[in-house]
Amino acid sequence: MIDIHCHLIPGIDDGAKDMADALSLLRMAANDGTTRMVITPHIHFGRFENSKEAIWTEFFALKHAAFEAGIDIDLSVAAEVRIDADMLPLIEKKRLPLLGEFEGQQFLLLELPHSHVPTGCENLIKWLRSHNITPLIAHPERNRDIQKQPHRIKTLQRLGCWFQLTGASLTGQFGETCQQLSEQFLRDGIINVVASDGHNLHRRPPVLREAREKVVALMGEDIAEQLFYTNPYNITRSMFINP
């Protein structure tokens, strides 16, 4: 499995607290069957003001520590970016860490607020698309506006967005509403990727195996392979030395 959304760089967001914590999280992911991870610290203006350079510096320290610890997992780095007009000049200056390139499009892991779909969201997405960037919307099933009006995700899909479901949503950790909506989105063919959004060892671990088994039961092996391997691989293969 390939996990393209997790928060394992120590000390720069609400994920791993220190290097020992980060290495324990990486071991957990590897033991669960994840062979490749893209670590995606928050860039949230006014809260987590992480620069591209700071993210890369801390990532290389983690990658070296993982190598020294003998953890068998292939690592790269991007960011989960909270939607905000302040991101636009950074994109123009190539100052945001994006996911890889696939079929001529760069992919950006884009986070909506949990409470709502903000005014101006559609215009910002149109701007991204005009700059050959496809937004990969993180955990839409956890957004309260979308929970109340699930059809709103179709509008974002028509604009060209892809969608990343959180594995724990499927297995019930975020509640019944979130689980039912996740299953509905799967049946409707809306979801492109399932990722862990792993933050910590107990409440939000970086594991995917149970969610994959759930997708196999609901949709079959071919769909599970697409969501947990093929699509994540295609989106991020340009980020790795040995694709």
Phi, psi and omega in degrees: 000152178239124182252117185247020174209108177198163187235078189244357176284124189290135165082003184249354172207210183266020179265229183306138184275324182208179186295321179299319177298315181299317180293324176297321178294319177296318177298319179300314180298314181297318180293335180277350177111006176278128182254344183213137180224140166252116182274133192229077177298155179293139157243105185228104187300128183090352179230300177241090185272062183276126176275162177302318182293319180295319179298313182295320179299312181290327178296315181296327175297318178293317181298318178296317180296321178295320177296314180297328180276356178073028180276121188271082179207137183271128189239143166217183187216145172216225176199154168260115189254122176288133183299130185190141179299336180295345180285338188296311177297330178292323176293317179299327180269004181058045183254004177251136177284114180263164168288189186282189180248136180214125180053044175080003180244135167279149179247137179238124175282108190247128181253130169272157170302150180291335188275332189198170168262114191291152172301137181089357181302314183296320179294321179295319178296319177299321178296315178301314181298324178291343177256024177059036176242126175262118175289128169260102186285121181283136174035060179298334181294345181262359179278128187293323176299317181290326175298321180284326183226077185303336180296342182296335179293333179294325177298315179295323178296318179296333177283352177107009179287150165256166187224134179248118178271144174276130181304320182293338175295321181291330185262008169096000184292339179256013175102168186293318181301314181295319180295315181295320179293322177301315179295321178297315180297323176297312181297328180279356179073025184274328188280136179255331185215143166246132180223169187275328192050040183292137180235326188204175190285332191246304186282321183223070185284156181274065182234152185225347189301314182297319178295321178297318178298324178294318179295319177302316181295323183278319194235347181101164185295321183298317179293319178300317179298322179295317186280329184258348181224299191297308180294313175302322178298311182297319182294327190244001186300328181289352181271352186244145182294319179247087186294000000 
